[in-house]
Amino acid sequence: MWIGLALPATAQMMGPPVQGGPIGTQGPGVMGPGTRPGPMVGREGRRWSSHEGPLISIMLDHARELGLTPDQERKLRDLRTEFAKESVRRTADIRVAEIELASLLEQDRWDLTKIEPKVKQIAALQGDLRLARIKTLAAGREVLTAEQVEKLKQIGHRMRQGPGAASSGRE
């Protein structure tokens, strides 16, 4: 989002989406890499698209390098916590709707007048979750100074280059 602005495009704060779960859901790590296409892998080994990585967690993990103040760290942790709670609630709503859709699809005769709105409801819920993530990331970016955003971009570039980039003497 803004990391690709720094990291790949949208930044997820709470963490990568849950593999095998509903599309558009994610775990606790609101961040979101920014401009790099393709999936990235988080600490738990789960993958997320380049614009939905754990950006706020990355900010906090690199607090010293970014020069975050205690107040900035607190604000970022609060944003991450609030999004984590919201994400759990929204993900539960998505899962309930998916269970309801599965029930409709188990019928011998499918009733498209019931299936179509359920599919649209799930898509809307997923979109709402994604937008909430992006809004949280935008709020996280506002916590940083312009200089810190630039440093975060550099961190994002190093992360995309892989583990050997830090030891290549280019820091």
Helices and strands as residue ranges (DSSP letters): E 11-14, E 30-32, E 39-41, E 47-49, H 55-61, H 63-66, H 70-105, H 112-143, H 146-161, G 163-168
